[in-house]
């Protein structure tokens, strides 16, 4: 039976070779996080950038995993630049005017390997750079739940940070009115809808074109305490109180 299962898995991989290699490259990239300083660096300006020192993911891997064509693709020296652009929409699916949008930029080298991932300034309004950095670092040693296809971050060795949590007025100034507001035990949950601007979504994955973002504010302090959302099929939830000074789970659900 063991031999049969091994051969079956091998045949399955051969029948979907690109998919197998894509998941392998994604898993190898995850393993690199155990030596974070050795494999990654950050830079912060108008956007937040994650740099891959020893890139393992290829452009074909990203399309195989995401099932989404980028909004824009252009060449730069020495490789390609992909942009995934999200536009705010109302409850009826209409694009809001004046426009509110954020993006993720992926940059590839001459071998088509991912070398840089940029998060736009608007995204940093809901995931401030300091918290985004510590959140990514906490994925080192994360526990994998294969059944739920989740990574649960390991916070045991993470230092808390004293950066100020953003407040509701400054976020609303950037994002505008939400689709809905829900009251829950001293908290307010603001729900926003953004639609990916793309010409192609693989059949069966159409739901990945919609990004639903939930922002949870503490009613008394008016501070952002939690962000959860789905971006290009990737579900992310960050409880900022777990990283903040005097507070002590981030959950990332892999593309299903």
N, C-alpha and C positions, 0 to 999 in steps of 0.2 A: 504493500500500500504506500509506503514511504517513497519507494522508487517511482511508483505511478504518479504520485503527487508532484514529485520533482520534475518528471518529464512533462506533465500536464502544464506546470507553471512555465517551463521552458518554451513549450509550444505556444502558450498564450502570449508570452513575451515576443516570440518571433512573429506572431500574427499581428501584433501591435507594437512593432519595434520602436517607433518614435516615442510612443507613450511610455514604454518601459524605460528607455534611456532618459526621458524627461524627468520621470519620478526619481530615477537614480541620481541624476544631477541635482535635483532639488534636495534630496536626502543628504548628498555629499556636502552641499552648501550649508544645510542645517548643522552637520557635524563640525563644520569650520567654526561655528559659534562657540565651541568649547575653548578655542584659542582666539578669542575675539580680537584682542589687540594685534595679534599676528596676521589676521585675515581681513580686518575691516578698519576703516577710519570714518570720521564724520567731519562735515564742514557746515557752517551755518552762516547765512547771509540773508538775502531776501527769501531764500528757501532753505530747506533742510536737505542735505545730501548724504547718502550712505555710499561709501566707496568700497569696491570689492578688490582687494589686493591680488588675490589668486582666483580669478573668475572661473566658474565651472558651468554656469547656466548659459545656454545658447538662445538666440532669438527664436529658433524653432521650438525649443523647450517651453518658452513663455507662451507661445501661441497654442501649443498642445495642452498646456495646463489651464490657461485662462479661457480659451475658446472664443476670444474676442480680438477683433482687429483694432489696432490703435486708431485714434482719431486722426492723427497726422503722423507721417513718417518722412523724414528728410535726412539727407546725408550731411555729415560733418567730418572733419579730419580727426581721427582716421576711420570712423565707422558710420553707424546709423544712430538716429535719435528718434525715439518713439514718444508720442504724447497721448495719454489717455485723459480726455477732457470731460468733466462732468458739469452739466448745467442745471441750475435749480429749476424745479417745476412745481406747479400747484397741484391740488388734489385731483384736478381733472387731466393732469398730464401736460398742461400747457407751460411752455418756457416763460419764466418770470421776466418782466421788463421793468426797470433796467436789469440787465443780466447779473447774476451771481454765479460764479463758477470757480472750481478748483481743478487741479490736474496732478497727475503723476508722470514724471518723465523718466524714461529708461534709455540709457546710453550704452551702446555696444562698440567694442573695438573692431579692428580689421578682421578678426577671426569670428565675428558675430557673437562674442561672449559678453555678458552683462557686466559692465564695469562701474556703473553708477546709477543710483535710484534717487530721484529728486522728489521732494514733497513741496507743493506750492505754499506760498505765504498764507493763503486763506485756510488751507488744511491745518496750518500751525495755530490758527485761532482756536481750534477744537482739540488739537493735540500739540501743546507747546513743546518747543524743541528739547528742553531739559527732560521733560517727561517721556518724549518719544525716544530719546537716546537711552534712558535707563530702562525703558520698556523693551527695546530691542536687545540690550545687553542681558536682560533677565531671561531671554530665550536660551541662553547657554545652560545646558543641563536640564532643559525643560522635559517634563514627562510626556510621553506619547501615549494617548489612548487610541489604539487602533480601531476599536469598535465604533467610537464616536468621531474618529479622525480629527482629534484635537491635540493641541499642544498646550499644556498647562505650565505657565512660567514658574521658574524656581526663584523665589524671593528670599531664600534663607540667607544668602550672602550679599544681598543688595543693600547699599547704603541709601538712606532716605535723603531727600533733597529739600532745600528750604525755599525754592523758587515759588513765587506767588501763583496761586491758582487763579485762572482768569475769571472775571465776574460776568454776570449775565448782560449788563448794559453794553460792554465792549464787544461781546460776541454778537448780540442782536444788531449792533451797529453795522457789523460786517455781513451777517447772514440774513438779516431782515426777519419778517414774520414767519413762523413755522406753519406746517400743514395742520398741526394739532398740538394742544397742550393738555397734559394729564396731571392731576394732583394725586400724590401718594405719600401719606405719612410724613409730612414736613418737607416734602420734595416736590419739584415740578419737573416733568419730563417733556421736553420740547422735541417734536418729530419733524424732520426735514426730508424732502425727497429731491434727489438729483438723478438726472438721466445721462448715461454715457453717450457721447456723440461718436457714433461708430457706424461704418457702412456695412459691417459684417459681424454677425453673431452665429456661431455654429448651432445648427438645429438641435433643439432640446435644452439649450442653455440661455434662452431668451430672458429669463429672470435676472441674469447677471447684468443686464443693461440698466437696471434700476438700483440705485444706491439709497437705502433708507438709513438715516442717521438719527440716533436718539441721544439727546444731551440732557443729563440729569443735574439739576441745580438744587443746592440747599436753600430752602426758603428764607431762613434767618440771615445767613451770611451772603446769599445770592451768588455763591461761588460754584463753579463747575466742579462736580465731584465724580462724574462718570461719563464716559463716551462709549457708545457702541454703534456699530454700523457694518454694512457690507459693501466692500469695494472690489469690483471685478471678480466676484465669486468668493472673496476672502472675508470671513467674518472676524471682526476684531472688537474686543471689549476691554477697556482699560478703566479700572477703578483708581482714580488719582490719589485717593486717601491712602492706598497701600504703599505709595512711593513718597508721600509727603512727610515732612518732618513732624514727629509726634503722632504719626499714624502708622500702622502696620496692619483680586487674583487676576491677574491678567489671563484672558482666555483667547486663544487664537484658533479658530476652527478652519482647518485646511479646506481647500477647494473640494467640494464634494463631487 
